[in-house]
């Protein structure tokens, strides 16, 4: 028999759980928002007109001329990696009430993606060191420096592209857990699953066929941004039972 005190205690526990669920939804949502801003700062503000594909001489000259902006871009990318860790943790915490083992695998997949992004960033840092140190510039002729820098820039993108395979796995698993959770709209789960599959099709396809450019993720790859909006506005507002 449940007493009045027990009932009040359950209600209080339920309210605390609901409050925590909303808070962690906001952490995930704002983490994704800040990550989006960081990517824009890196790709559009810092790197857009510095790296010129196919023109090593102009690219090297741009990096030397705009060293501060190039390094700012590296820091912005680093911010993306750090925020990815926060989002992976927040997603796992938000999905924990679903009691779905796939949520842990989804978190680990995003962690692997983040580690690969960190490894890719090392290439940009080495490139900045090569062009920012007088000893390196005097030790190598211009053609050698240009070739090495372009190789490093290419390695950055190629390594990050490998990471997108794990990002696709993460989104696909996230979509499945969201669909089965009971507190996230099923349409969000479907959108996330489609986004994940689009990344897998694009980047696994690119590994198998380097000349293949499907661009499926440009159509379906915005699922996480839609999830971000839902998290910020509605995430965690649907009450959880006290047993969860």
N, C-alpha and C positions, 0 to 999 in steps of 0.2 A: 504494500500500500504506500503510495507516494504522499508524503506529508507536504504541508504548505511551504515549509522551509526548503524541502528538497525541490519543490517546483520552482521556487524563487531562485534557488541555486542553479538549476538547469537553464532558466531564462537568462540569468546573468552570464553563464558560460556561453550560451548561444549568442548573446549580444557581443561578447568579447571576440568570439570566433568570426562573426560577421564583420566586425570592425577591422580585425586583422586581415581578413580576406580582401576587404576594400583597400586597405593600405598597401598590401602587396601588389594588388592590381595597378595601383597608381605608380608604384615603384617600377613595375614592368613597363607601363605605358610611357612614363616620363623617360625611362632608360632608352626606349625605342625612339622617342622624339629627339632626345639629345644625340643619339647615335646618327639619326638622319641628318641633323644639323652638322655633326662632325664630318660625315661623308661629303656633304655639300661643300663645306669649308675646304676639305682636302682636294676633292675632285674638280670643283668649279673655281673656287677662289685661289687656291694655292698652285695646283698643278696644270690647270687647263691649257694655258698658253706657254708653259715652260717645256713640256715634253712634246716634241714634234716627231711623230712617227715616220721612220724612214729617213730622217735627216739628223745624223749623228752630230755633225758640226754645229748646227743651230741649237740642238738640244743641249750640248755641253756648254756652249756659250751662254745660253739662257740660265742654266743652273749656276754657272760662275757669277753671272750678273745679278741673279736674284737668289743668292744663297739663303738669305733670311726667310724668304717666302717658301723656298724648297724645304727648309728645315721645319717651318711651321706646318707644312703639309704632312711631314713625317709624324709630327706630334699629334696632328688631327687624326691621322690613321691610328696612331697608338691609342688615342681616346676612344676610337671605335672598338678596338680590341678590349679595352678595359670595360667599356659599357656592355660589350657582349657577355662578359663574365657576370656582370650584375643582372642582366636580363635572363641569362640561363638559370641563375639562382632564383630569381623572382618567378619565372615561369614554373619552375619545379614547385615552389612554395604555393603558387596560386592553384596549380593543378593537383596538389596533394590530397585535397578532400575527395577527388574523383577515385582515389585508391586504385589507380591504374599503373601497373608496373612499367608500361611504356613511357610514362612521364620521366622516369629516371633515365631511360635510354635516350630520350629526346634531349635531356639536359647534357648527358655525356657527349652526344653528337655535336651539340653546339660548342661544347668545351674543346673538342678536337678541332673544329673549324677555327676557333679563336687561337689555338696554339699554332695552327698552320698560318693564319694571318700574321701572327707575331714573327714566325720564321720568315715570311715574305718581306716583312718590314726591314729585316736585317740587311737585305739587298739595297734598299733605298739609303739606309744609314751608311753603308760602305761606300756607295756612290758619292754621297755628300762629303765623306771623309777624303776620298780620292781627289775631288775637285776643290776641296777647301784647305788642303795642306800643300804648302810650297814644295816640300820634299818629294811628294808624289809627282807633282807636275814637272819637276826638273828631272826626275828619274826616268820618265817615259816620254817618248815622242808623242806628238798630238794624235796621230792615227791610232796608236796603241791605247791611249787614254780614252779616246772616243769609242773605240770598239769595246773596251772593258766596261765603260759606263752603260752603253746600250745593252750589253749582255746582262748587266745587273738590273736594269730597268725591265728588261724582258723577263728575267727570272722572278722579279717581284710579281708581275701580272700572272705568269704561268703558275707560280706556287699558290697564289691566291685563288686562281681558277680551280686548282685541285681541292682547295678548301671548300669551294662552293658545292662540291659533291656531298660533303658532310652537312653543309648547310641545308641542302635539299632533303637529305635524310631527316634532319632535325624538323624541318617544316612539315614533312609528310607525317612523321610520328606525332607532332604537335596537333596536326589536324585530326588524326584518329582519336587521340585522347580528348580533344575538345568536343568532337562529335559524340563521344560516349559519356562525357562528363555529367550531363544533366543540368548544368548551370551555365553553359555557354551555348548560344544558338547554334543549332546544327549547321546552318548555312555558313557560319564562321569556320567550322571544322572542315567543311567541303572546300571552301576557298583556300584555307591553309594547305590542305592536301593537294589541291591542284597546283598551288604555288611550289610546293616541294617537288612534285613530279616534274614540273616545268624546268626547274633547275637541274634535276637529274638527267632529263632528256637532253638539255643543252650541253651540259659539261661532260657527261659520260660520252655523249655523241661526239663531242669535240676531241676527246681522248682517243676514241676509236677511229674517227675520220677527221684529221686536223683541218681539212679544207671545208668541212661541213659547218654551215652557219644557219641554224634553224631559227634562233631568236624567240623560242617559245616562252622563255622567262620574261621577255619584254611585254608579253601579253598577259600572262597569268602570274607573274612573279611579285605582284604587289599585295599578296594576301597578308603579309605581316604588317603592312601599313594600315590595312583595314582593321586588323586585330588590334593595333595600337589605338586607333580611334575608339573602338568598342571598349577597350580597357580603361581609357581615360574618362569616358562618359558613363558607361554602364557597368564596367567590370566590378564584381564583388558586391553589387547592390542587391542581387537576389539572395535572400537569406539562406544560410546553411543550417541544417538541423544540428541541435546541440550534441548529438552523438558523433558528429564529424569533427 
